[in-house]
Amino acid sequence: MITIGIRDWFSSKKSRKNDELRANVSAAVRSSVKGLQGGKQTQNKWERQFMWYNGPIRRSEYRTKDIMDSLRMIRDIDPDASMAIWNFIRLGNSGHELECLKPTGKPDKPAQEILNEIAKKVGKMYGGGTDQLIGVLLLTAITQGAIALEVELTEGIDDVVDFHAIDPSTLDFRYNKEEKNMELVQKQDNGEYKVLNQEQVFYFPIDPDVNDPYGRSPILPILQIIFFQVQVLSDLQKVVHHQGHARFDISVVEEAIMKNIPPHIQGDAAAVQEYVQGYINEVQKMMSELNPDDDFFHTDSIKVDTVGGVQGKSMDITKVIDVINQRVTTALKQLPILLGRNEGTTETHGTIQWQIYVAGIENMQRGIKRLLERAYNVALQVHGKQSKARITFNSIRVNDREKEANAENIETMTKQSQVMAGWIDNNEAAQHMVGHDAVAEPQAPSAPPTVGRGTRRQIKKEINMRADSEEDEYVKEIDLPWSSEIAKITTKAREEMHALLQKQLERYIDKLQEAPEVPTRMLVDIQRMPKEERILEPIKAFIDWVRKHILGDSTQEIEEWNELAYKWSEQAGLVAGEENLFEIDPELNFNFRDEQLLRWLANRAYKSAELIQGTTDEAVIMTLWDVAAEGNYTIHKFSDALQESFEFSDTRATTIARTEVINASRAGQFHSDDQSGMVIGKEWRSARQPDRTRPGHYDANGQIQPFDKPFEVANGQGNMEKLMFPGDDTQGATASNLICCRCWYKRILQGEEDKLK
């Protein structure tokens, strides 16, 4: 007997009313949504055939079983295709990790042991082990553009018997009109199609087309190329046989025959014909019976010569073979070097090509990962486990390890700065960097210390300038407290930058020694040009010759300048920033990891590197052009001209060092002012020397702007440009406003608001 209290009765009645009310509200909301319709409105092209057709969805003519059989044959017998498959499988099956995770995301050790045992025994047909099975799946993915896998369970559905790789070309899709869903089917021996259980049989297409459930083979284009290649090689064999071997040209001298004809038959045409035919037949028999090493013995009525061999002429077949090789490489989605063909390319382009190639392999790995995880999850289900399997393939290296380490270091510093700024907490930063919560509280930074200017100055990042270091006089004249320190940095930077210029000069001279001669045709064209045109600008053919044989793509040089510019800019920016903040308030600590400052310095260093190297490239072209335009050029003259060029001089190194160090120091000043929170405005100050100060900067002297607003200063052409501070290029300022500028700004602090008026 069940007793229900009056309170329970009212409670259940109230609950029913709430449920009814919620249902009515939901229905009203759905009905009020205008413009939306339920169900599918469009129709797939293959749905039309099911009006009367109950068979599987037809495959494209390029995805039929016959095509797949042809691809399998070619991958096994063609050397290039075989090498491509070998590369794909070796790189794609370079190891993996199998994990078992609970719904909470933590490892499930008992379930992990179950998966480990299954991983050892699956793929029995191929030797056993998941790694062997992955190799087979990769092979079908590359060849057929699809992966198929079946999980075989015991009769009692309590354990896994095996994972079976399936030939994807034996599987089809069929639309069930009653259920209105797609079925995976396989044709049986009796001609009927069996519907497969998609909880145990999995199919994954690679790059499927719209409305097409079947995958697309990535190497399908190789068929057309291979057939063409076979035909060309067959024709080439005939050509080699016909032209590559010398043959005898045996002729019978008619005059000799006429002299030897017996007189009594000379008037009888039939007798003469019989005599000549017999004579020629005798010669043919004699020559055909000779062995290859026999000598020739004959009368002077027979003439023996050779034809063909190296004397014959034919088209240059190497050009045709090169075209075929390029198309084979493209069709197989390979890099030339992986097929044993070394086609020169730059490091940057080669890295990009390698990244694209690896991305293709990783795409196939994702398909295999998805199928194997589903298969292992089925195994966990039959063992009564709710955990999930996760497969992770070993990564294929695509970047230089040193570059990765530098990038990771910068990213770590950025996260530390975000934690210090209060934007994120310590656990969020740790999750991003190492994938788990922080294991301890962050350590107090070693720099800067809390008190003492002298102590702080001892821990400046990588400065360590000697007391007797020479100071750049030009920089030292800037009216700022830290000018002396910046002047020392400028001197050191100038020395290293001049050394880099000399290193580049030696590199260019070495390339000149190895470069081919300037084409005679080009020299003739240069000399035919009017002298006034020769002085103005080099011809395109000459520019291309210099870029190809001397300059290259300048990637290495830009990286060298970027590294050097950032090294010294960072030092200058941090020194100026610390000194400037100390001047505002000795108790404030400068943030050496200011993300905005470091990003400004990094961006500026790369822009400067591109500008510096671009100027060098143009100077090399013009210097060599001047020599070529004068006529009677030699490599020695080219080398001498480069050595005398301003672009590799100590003077240019000084200009570069002053520009980069001064601008970086002013960036440090600006961002330390921002850190203080006390600066509300700024006043542009220039040297005010009419004979040395550029007009735009001379006129800008005394211009006042709020701290977060840019100055407006005229450039070399008189056009106004915006700068957040002297030397800033983030607003688009050009070189005429930046190079060797000694302007600075005077800060306006809180309490001085009247100056902004």
C-alpha positions, 0 to 999 in steps of 0.5 A: 500500500502506497500512501501519498501525503497532501503536500506531495499531491499538491507538489506533483500537481504543481509540477505537472502544471509547470511542465504544461506551461513550459511546453506551451511556451516552447511551442509558442516560441517555435511558432513565432520564429518566421522564415525558418522551415523544418526538413531538408529543402535541397536535393542531392544529385544521386537522390534522383536515381532512387526514384526507381533504382535500389542499387548503390550510389554510382561511383565516378568513372575515376573512382571505379574498381578498375581504376583502383586496380590500375593505381595498385599496379602502378604503385608497385611497378613504377619506381617513382610511384613506389618511392612516393608510397614508401615516403608517405608510409615511412613518414606517416607511420613514425610512431604513435601513442595510445591513451585511455581517458576517463570522462573527467579527462584523467587516465584510466589505468585498468582500461589502458591495460585492456587497450594495450593488450588489444593493440598487440593482437590486432592486424594478425594478417599483417604480422600483428600490432597496431603499427602494422595495421596503420601502415596498411591503412595508410597504403589504402588512403594514399592509393584509393583516397579512403580508409575502411576498418572493421571491428570483429567481436567474439560471438558473445560480444565480450571481447575483440577478435581483430581489427580488419583493414578493408579494401575501400573499393569493395564498399558502397553506399546505398540510400535507404528510402524508408529510413531516409539515411545512408547505408554502407553495403558490400556486394556478396558472392550471390550478387546481393548487397549486404548492409553493414553495421556502421557501429563496427564497420567504418569508412573514412573518405579522403577529400570527398567531392560534394554529394559524393560519399567516396574519397578521391585518390591523391595520386590519381593523376599519375595514371595519365602521366605514367601512360604518357611516360610509357609511350614516350619511353617506348618511342625512345627505345625505337629511336635509340635502336634506330639512331643509336647503332651504326649500320652498314650502307652497302652499295654496288657500283653500276659502272663496275657491273656494266663492265663485267657483263659478258658481251654475248648477253649484252643485247638480251635484256632478260639475260642482263636482268638475270645476270644483275639480279644474281650478282646482287644476290651473291653480294647480299649473301656474302655480306649476310654471312659475315660474323661481327668480327670478320673483315670485309673482302670484296672487289671495287664494284662494292662500296661499304659505308656506315650510317646512323649512330652518333652522326644521326640527329634527333630531338633533345629527349632530356627536355621531354623527360624533364617535363615528365619528371615534373608532372610525375612529382606533382601527380604524386604530391611529392617534393623533388628531392624525395624522388631523388631529383635535386631542383634548386630552391631557397630555404624559405620555399623549401620549408613551405613546401615541406610544411605543405607535404607534412600537412598532407600526411597529417590529414591522412593520419587524422582519418586513421586516428578517427577510425582507430579511436572508434574501434578502440572505443567499441572494444572498451564498450564490450568490456563495460568501460565508459572511458575513451581512447585517444591516439596521438601520432608522433609529430613530424618536424617542420621547423628548425629546433632553434627557431622553435625554442626562441619562439617558445621562449618569447611566448613564455615571456608573454604569458608571464607578462600577462600573469603579472598584468593580472590579465590571466591567472597562473593556471591559465598560463600553465595550461597554455604552455605545458597543458596542465595547471601550475605545480607551484606559485610563480617565483618572484622575478630576479629583475628588477629588485625593489630598491636601489638604483645602483643594484638595478643597474647591475642586472640590466639584460646583457648590457655589461658595457665596459667603463672605458667603452668608446661613446658615439659623439653624435648620440652622446649630444642628445639631451637625455639622461641616458645618452652616454649609455646609449652612445656606448651601445651605438659604438658596439652595434656599429662594430658588429654591423660593419663586420656583418657588412664586410661578411656580406661583401666577401660573400658577394665577391665569392659569388662573383668569382663563381658566377658565369660570364655576363652573356655576350648578347647582353653586353652588346645590348648595353653598348648599343644603348645611348650613353645617357640611358646607360647612366640612368637605369640598368636593363631588366636582363642585367638585374635578373642576372645579378639577382640570380647569380650574386644576390639570391633571394636575400633570405639569409641576409635579412635573417642576419640583419634581423637578429643583429638589429633586435639584439642591440635595439633590445639592449638600448630600449631596456636601458633607456626604459629603466633610466627613464622610469627611475627619473620619474619615480625611483621607487617604480620598477621597470618591467623588462618583459613589457610585451608591447615594448618587446613586440615594437622592438621585434617588429621594428628590427624585422622592418629595418632588416628588410629595408637595410638588405633591400638598400644593399641589393639595389646598391649592388645592382647599380654598382655592378651596372655602372661597371658594365655600362662603361664597357670592358668589364671584368670580374676584378673590376666588379669586385673592386667596385663593390669594395669601394661602395658606400653600402659596405663602408663603416660610415653606413654601419654607423648610420644604421647603428645610430638609427636603430639604437636611438629609435629603440631607446626612444621606444623604451622611453615611451613605453616606460612612461606608459608603465608609470601611469603618470605621463599625460602628454608630450612635447616634441623637441628637436636640435634646432640647428638650421644647417643640420636639423631637417625642416620638418623636425625643425618646425615640429619643435614645441608641438604638444600632443596628449600622450596617446595621440601621435605627433604630426611631422612633415617628411622629406617631401613635405607630406605630414606623417604621424609618429607616436614619438620620434623614431616611431614607424607604427603609424606609417612614417617613412625613412626620411623621418626616421634615419639618424633622427636625434629628436626627443620628446619632453614628458608632461606629467599629471598636474601639468594639464594646463600645458596641454591647452 
